[in-house]
Amino acid sequence: MDEENTLLELNNVSTAFKIEGQYYNAVSHVDLKVKKDEILAIVGESGCGKSTLATTVVGLHDMKTTKISGEAFFEGQDLLKMSDSQLNDVRGAKIGMIFQDPLSALNPLKKIEDQISEVLDYHTKMSTEEKHNRALQLLEQVGIDEPKRTARQFPHELSGGMRQRVIIAIAIACKPDLIIADEPTTALDVTIQAQILDVLRDIQKENHAGIILITHDLGVVAETADEVAVMYAGEVVECGTTEQVFGDPRHPYTRSLLRSMPQGDMDVLNDDLYVIQGSVPSIEKMPQAGDKFAPRIPWIPASAHEKEPTMHEISAGHEVRCTCYKDFYFKSLEVKDV
Ligand SMILES: Nc1ncnc2c1ncn2[C@@H]1O[C@H](COP(=O)(O)OP(=O)(O)OP(=O)(O)O)[C@@H](O)[C@H]1O
């Protein structure tokens, strides 16, 4: 791992929410690195803690009901120790954020240009003319055909894809070093999704930014990401390059996810789509110790799991949690073999 290129380094990050007087972990002991010029995808089913991890990094939790521990070094400073005003300076300037629902992220009462100017006002000393020119340049950069027209419009006058482009324009307005995109294409149809991903990739190349792309869409990951971290029940269960994780998936959860998508996990029979047994437990019901995925693969004997699962290096940079990957097999195959 090239330390000089590391933009963000998470060490042992945990986030717990207070529910009826008790704290429960939504994110547990996460170690991750995001490098310059790279897209790290965080994948997993709904409820695995992907968004919580992202909002933890940028300090968007109500600390009256949230406990956060660990370190998140960004350009040498621990984001988790920053005051609100320090975080306000970082968010929008050095870290840009793109969230799932572009309509709720935009102010319905303000014209697009004013919304872009707002972030420039907060973080730069640009003149009115400079801001105007920068807004048009940004709209062009994110692939809007008529920047002047769009600049004068309100969010409701734009299509979903256009709104998401505007959100990206706002997120990159100050040329952030890191962009966090949480399900940026989920609300969009497939053609528009591909265009938005192209925009993100272009920006990453042009600005040399690092991107954290949160998604449950493995197709998007395969096409876009350089590195992948698979999360289950608040933990990273497998990480590595996209080639490593998709080409040689090891953790039972990763293998199940890949097998549940068309053309996934080619080394196993794929004539029918696999359905992962059960669902992600709510945080109150999450197993507190042992392999959290074990209840969903009950045919694997308890002795295959570590009592306190740790990460194991399969090859340089490719890590998998728990030793159970060595004994895992798909139950449907067992049935077919009979
Ligand atoms: N503010 C909160 N208070 C209590 N529990 C929360 C809070 N935010 C999230 N959770 C719980 O934490 C767990 C992780 O949620 P999170 O949204 O991070 O998952 P996710 O993988 O991003 O899922 P999705 O794709 O649906 O957003 C879930 O069980 C969720 O219900």
The ligand as an SDF file (V2000), in Angstrom:
LIG
                    3D

 31 33  0  0  0  0  0  0  0  0999 V2000
  -29.8550    7.3570   13.8010 N   0  0  0  0  0  0  0  0  0  0  0  0
  -30.0290    6.0480   13.9820 C   0  0  0  0  0  0  0  0  0  0  0  0
  -30.5320    5.5690   15.1460 N   0  0  0  0  0  0  0  0  0  0  0  0
  -30.6930    4.2470   15.3550 C   0  0  0  0  0  0  0  0  0  0  0  0
  -30.3730    3.3030   14.4510 N   0  0  0  0  0  0  0  0  0  0  0  0
  -29.8790    3.7100   13.2670 C   0  0  0  0  0  0  0  0  0  0  0  0
  -29.6870    5.0970   12.9650 C   0  0  0  0  0  0  0  0  0  0  0  0
  -29.1770    5.1950   11.7070 N   0  0  0  0  0  0  0  0  0  0  0  0
  -29.0480    3.9240   11.2510 C   0  0  0  0  0  0  0  0  0  0  0  0
  -29.4730    3.0420   12.1810 N   0  0  0  0  0  0  0  0  0  0  0  0
  -29.4460    1.5720   12.0660 C   0  0  0  0  0  0  0  0  0  0  0  0
  -28.0950    1.1900   11.8330 O   0  0  0  0  0  0  0  0  0  0  0  0
  -28.0350    0.0860   10.9410 C   0  0  0  0  0  0  0  0  0  0  0  0
  -27.1570    0.4510    9.7560 C   0  0  0  0  0  0  0  0  0  0  0  0
  -27.8540    1.4100    8.9630 O   0  0  0  0  0  0  0  0  0  0  0  0
  -27.2260    2.1030    7.6780 P   0  0  0  0  0  0  0  0  0  0  0  0
  -28.2240    3.0660    7.1330 O   0  0  0  0  0  0  0  0  0  0  0  0
  -25.8850    2.6220    7.9950 O   0  0  0  0  0  0  0  0  0  0  0  0
  -27.0870    0.8500    6.6960 O   0  0  0  0  0  0  0  0  0  0  0  0
  -26.8380    0.8690    5.1300 P   0  0  0  0  0  0  0  0  0  0  0  0
  -25.9860   -0.3350    4.8700 O   0  0  0  0  0  0  0  0  0  0  0  0
  -26.3390    2.1730    4.6880 O   0  0  0  0  0  0  0  0  0  0  0  0
  -28.2850    0.6080    4.5760 O   0  0  0  0  0  0  0  0  0  0  0  0
  -29.1000    1.4360    3.4430 P   0  0  0  0  0  0  0  0  0  0  0  0
  -28.4970    0.9840    2.1520 O   0  0  0  0  0  0  0  0  0  0  0  0
  -30.5040    0.9680    3.6260 O   0  0  0  0  0  0  0  0  0  0  0  0
  -28.8940    2.8800    3.7520 O   0  0  0  0  0  0  0  0  0  0  0  0
  -29.4680   -0.2520   10.5650 C   0  0  0  0  0  0  0  0  0  0  0  0
  -29.9070   -1.3010   11.4110 O   0  0  0  0  0  0  0  0  0  0  0  0
  -30.2100    1.0400   10.8600 C   0  0  0  0  0  0  0  0  0  0  0  0
  -31.5550    0.7870   11.1910 O   0  0  0  0  0  0  0  0  0  0  0  0
  1  2  1  0
  2  3  1  0
  2  7  2  0
  3  4  2  0
  4  5  1  0
  5  6  2  0
  6  7  1  0
  6 10  1  0
  7  8  1  0
  8  9  2  0
  9 10  1  0
 10 11  1  0
 11 12  1  0
 11 30  1  0
 12 13  1  0
 13 14  1  0
 13 28  1  0
 14 15  1  0
 15 16  1  0
 16 17  2  0
 16 18  1  0
 16 19  1  0
 19 20  1  0
 20 21  2  0
 20 22  1  0
 20 23  1  0
 23 24  1  0
 24 25  2  0
 24 26  1  0
 24 27  1  0
 28 29  1  0
 28 30  1  0
 30 31  1  0
M  END
$$$$
